[in-house]
Structure formats: structure tokens, C-alpha cells
Amino acid sequence: MSQTLEARIAQAQQLQRSGQREAAVAAFRGLHDDYPADLPVRLSLAIALGELDQNNEEAFEHLLHVQQNVPDNAAVNSLLGRLLVRLHRYDEAHPYLHLAVQLDAEDFEARNTLATLALFQGHLEEAYHWLA
């Protein structure tokens, strides 16, 4: 008897929480293969891939797909922007980070990332703005 989607997600999340990142990625990939249209599965796969920090381009593709389907989700925009920074695609990251902050002014990770980018560009006043 096969497990339900919910049970499989719970198993994958338990692997992720216990630090078994490669096993978690494998579990989420299996879920994505079986449920390719499921956005939470795709988001979870992207997050697990990002934690593994080996397949950031693949994580980007999954996050972008999720963002295109739920463009007003602050957390997804924040994750996507921060992943683009890790990929050194700074100009592409800005719109997602700005949107994340517009949707959730308390998103400190997006704000800190924007401040860091401003500092790297020599824009001290802008950096202060994001940290305020």
C-alpha cells in the first residue's frame, strides 16, 4: 500500500529536520516526480536543494516556477531573491527582494540582503534605509 502525499511530505520533512539533506532532497524529488503540479512540494524541494547548496540552479528553477504561480507571496520572493544573490545574480535579485519587502516590511532577511547589496555598491544611505 502506498503512502499518502501528506505522509511522504512528513517523512521528507523529518529527513530535512534531522540534517539528512541528501536523503531529504531525494525524497522531495520523488514527490515532485509523482506530483509535478504540487506547488508546496516544489517549494519544499527548492528549499531542500538550497540547504544542500549544490544544486542552486535547479533550486532557482523550482522557486521561479512557484513565484510565477504565487507572485504575491513574500516568503517565496524573499527566498528567490536571496538565492539569486548566492548565485551572484545581483541585478536579478533586486526586484524579488524589493517585492518581498513591499509585501512584508518585517522580512529582515530580505532587508539585510538589500542592505548588503547596497553596501557592496557603495550606497551607504540606501543600506541604512534597509536596516532601519
Beta strands, then each sheet from edge to edge (+ up, - down):
end
